[in-house]
Amino acid sequence: MDVQPLMLGLIGASGAGKTTLTRGIIRLLGAQGVTPISLDDYLRYSRAERAALGLTDADPAATDLERMAADLIALRAGQTIAKPVYDHVTGAPRGSERVAPTGLVIAYGALTLTPPVQAELFDLTVYLDPDPELYRRWREDRDVKQRGYTIDQVRAAWPARERDIQRYIAPQRPLADVVLRFVPVADRLDVQMSLRRRALAFDVANVIQIAGATAAIQTQSVPADGDGLPAVLITATNDPALDRVSEALRARLPVRGQVTTSEEPAPAHASLTFAQTLIATLLLQGRG
């Protein structure tokens, strides 16, 4: 590539919503110009081998971090890589595939910012931190319907997974530019976001004012968020008015990246659409 690709790093426990967020950003910025990379593919052991070794998928010892870091650096430099492939149905690695970077590389996994990978490799990083009970429901539903586990197996493995989430995944949260949390409220799904580090420069309050949606979304500047960092805290209600903010944000994206009516996916939560659109906008703000 002649131009260094943009790099977006998503961090979160397995089942936290990284794939859903990635798909939404691809819809916004164009599938032909986005290279999604699941960092789960760098798991070095099969599901059975991890069980025998007493490792969860969140334990860094189960992932080939050196190969992962080298491949991400190569993609950043515009080079093609031979990426491993992990089959989540069989629970085992299965060869590799060639991957060439496009204008945007989205790398998503549980250990995205774990050394030797450095946060500076990415243009924007997002830590997904859903409400704990919501996350548990998501994880159980995903593992049973898509990955071949029984509900009893998922629940039996939960204590070890929760332990390793706190031990290995949560320490990456202070390194992220954005913390994203979905919260169930009655029959809706609201969103809370903390913008800090590189995301702090974006004037989201101005976009909200232009959209006339102050009833659906509130912002607050704080000297220290839950990680002790200066931040803008956003609370958005899953309300149709929130779609006006998403529309105002989409107007700032390149024309080729805007989703037309005919391309719109099945109706989603307004809060999810807002989160996806704001992250796409934050990512592109430095490129103009």
C-alpha positions as CSV (number, residue, x, y, z in Angstrom):
1,M,0.0,0.0,0.0
2,D,1.1,3.5,-0.7
3,V,-0.7,5.0,2.3
4,Q,-0.4,3.6,5.8
5,P,-3.8,2.1,6.8
6,L,-5.8,3.3,9.7
7,M,-5.8,0.9,12.6
8,L,-8.8,0.4,15.0
9,G,-8.2,-1.8,18.0
10,L,-11.2,-3.3,19.9
11,I,-10.7,-4.9,23.3
12,G,-13.1,-7.0,25.3
13,A,-13.9,-10.4,26.7
14,S,-15.2,-13.0,24.4
15,G,-18.9,-12.3,23.7
16,A,-18.7,-8.7,24.8
17,G,-19.9,-7.4,21.4
18,K,-16.7,-6.8,19.4
19,T,-17.9,-8.6,16.3
20,T,-21.2,-6.7,16.3
21,L,-19.4,-3.4,16.7
22,T,-17.0,-4.4,13.9
23,R,-19.8,-5.3,11.5
24,G,-21.5,-1.9,12.1
25,I,-18.3,0.0,11.4
26,I,-17.8,-2.0,8.2
27,R,-21.4,-1.1,7.1
28,L,-20.5,2.6,7.7
29,L,-17.1,2.7,6.1
30,G,-17.4,0.2,3.3
31,A,-16.7,-3.5,3.3
32,Q,-14.4,-3.1,0.3
33,G,-12.0,-0.9,2.2
34,V,-12.0,-2.6,5.6
35,T,-9.9,-5.5,6.8
36,P,-11.3,-7.1,9.9
37,I,-8.9,-9.3,11.9
38,S,-10.2,-11.5,14.7
39,L,-7.4,-11.9,17.2
40,D,-9.0,-15.1,18.5
41,D,-7.3,-16.7,15.5
42,Y,-4.0,-16.4,17.4
43,L,-5.1,-19.0,20.0
44,R,-2.3,-21.5,20.0
45,Y,-4.2,-24.4,21.5
46,S,-7.4,-26.2,20.8
47,R,-10.4,-26.1,23.2
48,A,-9.5,-29.6,24.5
49,E,-5.8,-28.7,24.9
50,R,-6.7,-25.6,26.9
51,A,-8.9,-27.6,29.1
52,A,-6.1,-30.1,29.7
53,L,-3.7,-27.3,30.5
54,G,-6.1,-25.4,32.7
55,L,-6.1,-22.4,30.5
56,T,-9.1,-20.2,29.5
57,D,-9.2,-18.3,26.2
58,A,-8.5,-15.1,28.2
59,D,-5.1,-16.3,29.5
60,P,-2.2,-14.8,27.5
61,A,-0.5,-18.2,27.7
62,A,-3.1,-19.6,25.3
63,T,-2.4,-17.0,22.6
64,D,0.6,-16.5,20.3
65,L,1.1,-12.9,21.3
66,E,4.5,-12.5,19.5
67,R,3.1,-13.6,16.2
68,M,0.0,-11.5,16.7
69,A,2.1,-8.4,17.4
70,A,4.4,-9.0,14.4
71,D,1.4,-9.4,12.1
72,L,-0.3,-6.2,13.3
73,I,3.0,-4.3,12.8
74,A,3.2,-5.7,9.3
75,L,-0.4,-4.8,8.5
76,R,0.3,-1.2,9.8
77,A,3.2,-1.1,7.3
78,G,0.9,-2.1,4.5
79,Q,2.3,-5.7,4.2
80,T,0.4,-8.9,3.5
81,I,0.4,-11.5,6.3
82,A,-0.3,-15.2,6.7
83,K,-2.8,-15.1,9.5
84,P,-3.7,-18.2,11.5
85,V,-7.3,-19.4,11.4
86,Y,-9.2,-20.7,14.5
87,D,-12.4,-22.7,14.0
88,H,-14.8,-21.8,16.8
89,V,-17.2,-24.6,15.9
90,T,-14.6,-27.4,16.2
91,G,-12.6,-25.5,18.8
92,A,-9.2,-25.9,17.1
93,P,-6.7,-24.0,14.9
94,R,-7.0,-24.9,11.2
95,G,-4.1,-23.6,9.0
96,S,-3.7,-20.0,7.9
97,E,-4.9,-17.5,5.3
98,R,-3.3,-14.6,3.5
99,V,-4.6,-11.2,4.5
100,A,-3.7,-7.9,2.8
101,P,-4.5,-4.5,4.5
102,T,-6.9,-2.1,3.1
103,G,-7.6,1.5,4.1
104,L,-8.8,0.4,7.5
105,V,-7.7,-2.5,9.6
106,I,-10.0,-3.5,12.5
107,A,-8.3,-5.8,15.0
108,Y,-10.6,-7.1,17.7
109,G,-9.9,-9.5,20.5
110,A,-9.5,-10.1,24.3
111,L,-5.8,-9.3,24.4
112,T,-5.5,-6.5,21.8
113,L,-3.4,-4.2,23.9
114,T,-1.4,-6.9,25.7
115,P,2.4,-6.7,25.3
116,P,4.2,-7.0,23.0
117,V,1.4,-5.1,21.2
118,Q,1.5,-1.4,22.0
119,A,-1.5,1.0,22.1
120,E,0.5,3.5,19.8
121,L,0.1,1.0,17.0
122,F,-3.5,2.0,16.6
123,D,-5.2,5.2,15.7
124,L,-8.1,4.6,18.1
125,T,-8.7,1.9,20.7
126,V,-12.1,0.9,22.2
127,Y,-12.6,-1.2,25.4
128,L,-16.0,-2.9,25.5
129,D,-17.4,-3.2,29.0
130,P,-21.1,-4.3,28.9
131,D,-23.2,-4.4,32.1
132,P,-22.1,-7.7,33.9
133,E,-25.5,-9.4,33.8
134,L,-26.0,-8.4,30.2
135,Y,-22.6,-9.7,29.3
136,R,-23.3,-13.0,30.9
137,R,-26.5,-13.4,28.9
138,W,-24.7,-12.5,25.7
139,R,-21.9,-15.0,26.4
140,E,-24.2,-17.9,27.2
141,D,-26.4,-17.2,24.2
142,R,-23.4,-17.0,21.8
143,D,-21.6,-20.0,23.1
144,V,-24.6,-22.3,23.0
145,K,-26.0,-21.1,19.6
146,Q,-22.8,-20.6,17.7
147,R,-19.9,-22.5,19.4
148,G,-21.4,-25.8,20.3
149,Y,-21.3,-25.6,24.1
150,T,-24.2,-26.8,26.4
151,I,-25.5,-24.2,28.8
152,D,-24.2,-26.4,31.7
153,Q,-20.7,-26.3,30.2
154,V,-20.8,-22.5,29.8
155,R,-21.9,-22.0,33.4
156,A,-19.4,-24.5,34.8
157,A,-16.6,-22.6,33.0
158,W,-17.8,-19.2,34.2
159,P,-15.8,-18.8,37.5
160,A,-12.4,-19.4,35.7
161,R,-13.4,-17.1,32.8
162,E,-14.5,-14.3,35.1
163,R,-11.2,-14.7,37.1
164,D,-9.1,-14.4,34.0
165,I,-11.2,-11.5,32.6
166,Q,-10.3,-9.5,35.7
167,R,-6.7,-10.7,35.7
168,Y,-5.8,-10.3,32.0
169,I,-8.4,-8.3,30.1
170,A,-9.6,-5.6,32.5
171,P,-6.0,-4.2,33.0
172,Q,-6.1,-3.1,29.3
173,R,-9.1,-0.7,30.0
174,P,-7.0,2.3,31.2
175,L,-5.0,2.1,27.9
176,A,-8.1,2.6,25.7
177,D,-9.2,5.8,24.1
178,V,-12.9,4.9,24.5
179,V,-14.7,2.8,27.1
180,L,-18.1,1.5,25.8
181,R,-20.8,0.0,28.0
182,F,-24.3,-1.1,27.1
183,V,-26.8,-1.1,30.0
184,P,-30.3,-2.8,30.0
185,V,-33.0,-0.4,31.2
186,A,-36.5,-1.9,31.2
187,D,-37.0,-3.1,27.6
188,R,-34.3,-0.9,26.1
189,L,-30.5,-0.9,25.7
190,D,-28.9,2.4,26.7
191,V,-25.2,3.2,26.2
192,Q,-22.5,4.8,28.3
193,M,-19.2,6.0,26.9
194,S,-16.1,7.5,28.3
195,L,-14.0,9.5,25.7
196,R,-10.5,10.1,26.8
197,R,-6.9,10.2,25.4
198,R,-7.1,10.7,21.6
199,A,-10.9,10.7,21.7
200,L,-11.1,13.6,24.1
201,A,-10.5,16.2,21.4
202,F,-13.8,15.5,19.6
203,D,-16.6,18.1,20.3
204,V,-19.5,15.7,20.6
205,A,-21.6,18.3,22.5
206,N,-21.6,20.4,19.3
207,V,-23.0,17.5,17.2
208,I,-25.7,16.9,19.8
209,Q,-26.7,20.5,19.8
210,I,-26.9,20.6,16.0
211,A,-29.0,17.5,16.0
212,G,-31.4,18.9,18.6
213,A,-31.3,15.7,20.7
214,T,-30.3,16.9,24.1
215,A,-33.2,14.9,25.7
216,A,-31.8,11.6,24.4
217,I,-28.1,12.2,25.2
218,Q,-26.1,13.9,27.9
219,T,-22.4,14.7,28.2
220,Q,-20.3,15.7,31.1
221,S,-16.6,16.6,31.2
222,V,-14.8,15.2,34.3
223,P,-11.2,15.5,35.5
224,A,-11.1,11.8,36.2
225,D,-13.3,8.9,35.1
226,G,-13.3,5.4,36.6
227,D,-9.8,4.9,35.4
228,G,-8.5,8.2,36.7
229,L,-8.3,9.8,33.2
230,P,-9.7,13.2,32.0
231,A,-12.8,12.3,30.0
232,V,-16.1,13.3,28.5
233,L,-18.8,11.0,29.8
234,I,-21.7,10.3,27.5
235,T,-25.0,8.7,28.5
236,A,-27.4,8.0,25.6
237,T,-31.0,6.6,25.9
238,N,-32.2,4.2,23.3
239,D,-34.6,6.8,21.9
240,P,-35.5,7.6,18.2
241,A,-34.2,11.1,18.8
242,L,-30.7,9.5,19.1
243,D,-30.9,8.6,15.4
244,R,-30.6,12.3,14.6
245,V,-27.2,12.4,16.3
246,S,-26.1,9.4,14.3
247,E,-27.3,11.1,11.1
248,A,-25.3,14.2,12.1
249,L,-22.2,12.1,12.7
250,R,-22.6,10.2,9.4
251,A,-22.6,13.6,7.6
252,R,-19.0,14.0,8.7
253,L,-17.9,10.6,7.2
254,P,-16.6,10.4,3.7
255,V,-19.4,10.1,1.1
256,R,-18.2,6.7,0.0
257,G,-18.6,5.5,3.6
258,Q,-22.1,6.7,4.3
259,V,-24.8,4.1,4.4
260,T,-27.7,4.8,2.0
261,T,-31.3,3.8,2.8
262,S,-31.1,0.8,0.5
263,E,-28.0,-0.5,2.3
264,E,-29.4,-0.1,5.8
265,P,-29.2,-3.3,7.8
266,A,-32.2,-4.7,9.8
267,P,-33.4,-2.1,12.4
268,A,-31.0,-2.0,15.4
269,H,-31.0,-0.3,18.7
270,A,-30.6,3.4,18.2
271,S,-28.0,3.3,21.0
272,L,-26.0,0.7,19.1
273,T,-26.1,2.6,15.8
274,F,-25.0,5.8,17.7
275,A,-22.0,4.0,19.3
276,Q,-20.9,2.5,16.0
277,T,-21.2,5.8,14.2
278,L,-19.4,7.8,16.9
279,I,-16.5,5.4,16.9
280,A,-16.2,5.5,13.1
281,T,-16.2,9.3,13.3
282,L,-13.6,9.4,16.1
283,L,-11.4,7.1,14.0
284,L,-11.5,9.3,10.9
285,Q,-11.2,12.7,12.6
286,G,-7.4,12.7,12.3
287,R,-7.4,11.9,8.6
288,G,-9.7,14.7,7.4
